[in-house]
Amino acid sequence: MKQLDLPPDRPIRDRVVVLENALFLPNRRRKATWRYWGGVQSADGSEHPYATGWHYPRDRANVIPEDYPLPEEIPTLEGDFLYLGHYPSGFGHFLLEGTARLWHLRQNGKAHSAALMLKPRKLAPEGVERQIRSFAEFCGLEVPPMIWPDGPVRLTNLTVPQQGCGALELMLGAPEYRDMIVGHFAADVPAKGAKKIYISRSAFDSTHGSLIEEDKLEALLKDEGFAIYHPQEHSFRDQIAQYKAAEVIVGLDGSAFHALALVGWSSDKTVAIIQRRPAAEAALQARQLEAFGVARVGVVAGHETAWSPAGTRRAALSMFGTLSFAETGRALYELGAISRPDVWTDTPRAELEERVRAIGAWLERDMYEVRNSATPLDDRPARLHSDHITLIPETTRRPG
């Protein structure tokens, strides 16, 4: 299977297979990388398509190398086991992918002897299991005991449900995945917190991937009565309580909106996602929120370009976005999120470029204006001039 097709209106409840004498191969890749070396094989050595994990529709999460080391004798475990796919260590990808097969627990009440997952080798299994089990409990589900074999094991019966959610176009989820969330997730957690919040990225240790003038954005929203909310400073349960309490939510596109999607159905909400870079994530996250029951969702587009430092393999890995505050104010006003759009004015280009130059000085790199998040800059020298930082506007860049 070369890609995962997951139309949001197509049921997957019958996309479950029970493999007899299946071989579970734990991840062998030592570094915490994007792709795992391991997975599930049928008794004949083939990989069933339902067992394949996916980050994006055409980006696999796991591969089984042809030279995967197998012992002379592989232990056999008797029982009925459940395969829960892969565990990504990033918070947003965990919400989208690490929970993507739990839907089967609601659809099928069959008891399982134990459950298995692929995980990064260096992550302690106790922490992974605690997070999986906590998420399932928010859904009103109980995960079977989890086992973490050190090496290959053969399982007499292994239930493999297809992945029901993922990143990019997969984030809308299959109907069964959404049914697991909507009306159930954290239903017993009381709403608590401010009525209007701005989900901020300004307290992150790294500013890569942020909006250059987020401080200005925060000041304008404070004047409109918004509380500035830093989700990484709160427990997941407290985040859920705040998202349930908020009636108006504004923020830069990011993983926080995947968490909001879990409880957006719980009350009437207005949500504005501000695009922080030229990429598709903001629009897709808005579609996800709508699919999960958020009443009003709007996308506020940033500029068509952003800035990225020389030497970056792909601009999206270190991209600093810019915003038209005049257009943003109008869009937020039309959405009903703010009341005074007239005070939202654009920063003069020269002043904005000084801020970009300061970022370049901090990184010790020239800064390139880019229109596409996939733009490669690894062939560009770190500095064209040793005595100052050069800004290369998108309109003057040489081809390539």
N, C-alpha and C positions, 0 to 999 in steps of 0.2 A: 504494500500500500504506500503510495507516494505522498498522500496528503490525507488529512482528516476533514471530511465534509460534515458539518454539524448545523444544518439549517435549524433556526430556532423554533420552527413550527413542526418539525418532524420528530415523532416519538422515537425513543431508543430502548423502550422497556424490553423489547425482544432481542436486543443486541447484547446478549449474554451467552457465554459458552462455558460448559463444564468440561474441563480437560482431565482425562484420566492419565495417571503417571506423568504428569507435567514436570518439567525441570525448572526450578527457580534458580537463577544465577544472580547473586548479589553484585552490586556495583564494585568493579575492580579498579576504577580510576582513582588514583590517589589524590590528585589535586581537585579542589572544589571548582569544577568547570560546568559549563552549560549543558554538556551531554554526558550521560552515564554509560558505562560499559557493563551491561547486564540486562536482565529481563526474564521473560518466560518463554520456554520452548515446549511445543507439544511432544508427545512420546516419540514421534518420528524425527525430531530434531528441527522441525520448522517453527517459525514464529507466527502465531495466530494474529491476524490483524487487530483484533480487539485488545490484545496485550500491549500493542505499541503505544508508547506515551508521546505526547505532542506538546510543544510550547506554543507554536503558531500553526496555522493550517498546513504549512509545508516545511516545518522545522521540527524534526524529531527530537524527543527528549532523551531517548536511549537507543543504543545500538548494541548488538551482541557480536563482538569480534570473532572472526573465524578461528583465531588462536586462543580463545578464552581457555584458561587452564582448567582441565578437569582431572580430578583424582581417579585412581584406578577403581576405587569403590566409592560410589555415591550413596550416602545414607537415604533411606526411604522413610517418610513420615506418614503414618496412617491417619486418615481423617478427612473431613470436608473443610477445605481452606478457602479463603477469600483474598483475591489480589486487589490491592488498592492503588496500584500504579506507582508514581514517583513523587518524591517530596522535594520541591525546590526550596532552597534556603531563603530566598528573598520574600518579604512579607506579601507583596502584591501577587507574585506568582504562586505562593502557597495558597492564597485565597482562591485563585483561579484554577490551579492545576492539582495541588496537593489534596484538594477536597472533591475532585471531579468524578470519583467513582462511588462516593458515599451514597449517591441517590439510590443505589441498589438496595441499601438497607431499609429504605422506606417502601420500596416496591415489593420486596421479598422478605417475609418474616422468618425464613429458614435460619436455623442456628448453625454457626460455623465453629469449627474447632479452634481456629486462629486466623489472623490476617497477616499479610506480608506486604512490604513496600520496598522500593529502591530508595536509597538515601545517599547523600554525600558521605564518604567513608569517615571523615573526621567528626561528623556530628554524632553526639551521644544519642543512642536510641531512646533513652528515657525522655529527653526533651522533645524529640519528634513525636513520640507516642502521646505525650501530654498535650501537645498542640492539636493533634488529630482528634484525640478523644474529647477535648474541650469544644472544638468546633462541632463535632457530632452531637454533643450534649445540648448545645445551643439549638440544634435542629430537632431535638427531642429523640435522638437516635443513640443506640449503644453499639460501640465498636467491639468486635470480638477481641479476646486476648491477642496481643501482637507478638510475633516472634521475629528475631533478627539473626538468621543463620550466618555464620562466618564464611561458609563456602557453599557450593552447589548442593541442593537437596532435591530429591524426587518426592512428589506429593501424589498420593493415591487419587485424590479428587481436588481440583482447583477451579473455583468459580471466577470467571474473568468478565466483569461488565465493561462495556466500552466507556472510554473517557467521555464525560458529559459536559465539560466546560474547558476553557483554556484562554490564552491571550489573543489579542487583536480580534479578528472576526469571530473567534470561538467564545468570546467573553459573554455573548448573549445567552449561552447555555442551551441545552436541550430542555424540552418541556418538563421532563422528570427531574432535572436538576433544579429548575426554577420552582417546581412544586415542593421540593425539599426545603426551600428557603422561604418563599412568600407565604405569609400567614403562620409560620412556625419559628423562624429564627429569632432567638432571644425574646420570645413572646412574654416571658416572665421577668424580663429586666425592666425596671421602671425608668421612664424618661427622666433625665436630670441634666440641667445645664442651660446655657444661654439660648435665647430664641433666634438670634442672628449670629452666625459665626463665619469667619474667614479661615479656611484651612491653609495654614502657612507652611512654607518650606524654608523660611528664613533662619530657623534655628538648627538646620542640618550642619554637620561638621564640614561637609563639602558643598560648595555652591555650584558645582558642575551640574548643568541641566536646569538651572534656576532662571528666574526672570531678573534682569539687571536692576530694574527699579522696583523691586518688591517692597522696599521700605516706603516708597511714595504711595503705592497701592494700599498698603496697610494703613497709612495715615488717613487717606481719603475714606476708607471703609470705617475706621474708628469714628470719624466725624459723623458717619451715618448710623452709629450705634452698634456696630459689629464688634463682637469679641474676637480677638486674635487667638486662634486655637492651633496648638502644636501637637498633633496626635501621638507622635513618638514619645512624648513625655507622660503619657497616660496608659494605663492598662487597657487591654483590648475590651474588657467589659465596660470600663468607663468611657471608652470611645463610643461604643454602641449606645450607651445611655445618653451621651451628648448628641449623637446623630438622631436619636429618636426624639429628643427634646427640641432640636432646632427646626424652625419653620422656614427660614431663609438661609441657604448655604452657598457661599462663594468660595472658589479655590482654584488653584492651578492644577491642570490635569496631572494625575498621579495615582498611586496605589490607594490613597485614602478613599477615593470614590468607589473602589471595589468593595471596601468595607461599608460605605454608605449604602451601596446597592442591597446589602443584606437586610436592611431595616427600612429602606425607603418607602415600602408599602405601609408602614405602621401609622402614618398620619399624612395630612395634606402638606406638601413641601414644595418650595420653589428652589431650584438648584441652578447655579450658573457655573459652568466650567470654563475657565480662562485658558486658552491655548498658550503654552509657554514656549513653544518651538514649532517650526514648520514640520508637522508630522500628523499622522492620522489618529493618534491616541485620543485626543479630546473628543472628536466626533464619535468614535467607537464607544468611549465611556458614557457619553450621553445616550447612545442607543442602548447600552447595557442598563442604565438607570431606568429608562422608559420600559424596557422589557421586564424589569423587576418591580414595576409598579409606582415609580416616582411620578407625581402628578404633573409638574411643570419643569422642564429641563431646557436650558439654552446653552449654546456654545458661543463664547466671545472670542473671536479670532484675534490672534496677535498679528504682528507685522508678517509679511511674506518672507522675511529674512531673519536670520539670527547671526550671532558671532561665535566663531570657534577658533581655538588656537592652532597655529602651525604644528605639523607633526602628528596630528590626531588621525588614527587609522580610519575612523568614520566620524563625521561631524557630530552625530547624535551622542557619542560617548562623552563629549565635553562641549555642550552647546549652551550659549547664554542668549535668552530670548529678549525681545523688546516689545513694547506695547504702545499702541495709540490710545492715550488716556481719553481723548475726546470721543473716539468711537466706542471705547469700553464703557464710558459713562452713559452714552446714549443707549447702548445695548442693555446695560443693567437696569436703566430706568424703564425701558420698554418691557422688560421682564418682570418689573415690579419689585426689584431688589433694592433700589435706592430712590431717593426723592429729589436730589439736587444735582443733576448731571451737568449744570452750567459751570460748576467749579472744577470739573475734570478737564484739564487742558494738557496739551502735549508738551513734552520737554524739547527745547530747541536742539536741533541736530548737533551743534557744536558741543553743548553740554553733555549730551548722551555719549558722544564719541570720547570725551574725556573720561567718562566712567568705563568705557570699553578699554581705553588705553591703560587705565589703572589695573584692570583685570589682567591685561597682557603683561604689565610690569610684575604683577604678583606671580604669574605663571612663567615669566621670563620668555615669552613667546610673542611673535607678531600675531595679530588677530585678523581672521578672514571673515567677511560677511558671506553667508551661504544661504541658498534658497532651498536646499534639499538636505534632510538629515542624514542621507546616505553618502553625501559628498566626501571623497577621500582627500585628506590633507597631509598624508604621511610622506609625500614626496616634496613637501615645502620645507625649506630650511627654517630652523627655529627663529632666526633673526636675519633680516636683510641688512640691518645696520646695527652695529654694536652699541652705539651711543643713544639710541632711542627705539621705542616700540612703533612699528609701522602698522597702520590700519589699511587693509586692502578691501575697498568696497566691492560688492558683488558685480557692479556694472563695469569695473575696470579690471577684473580678474582675467588672467590669460586662460585659454582653453585648457581643460583637463583638471 
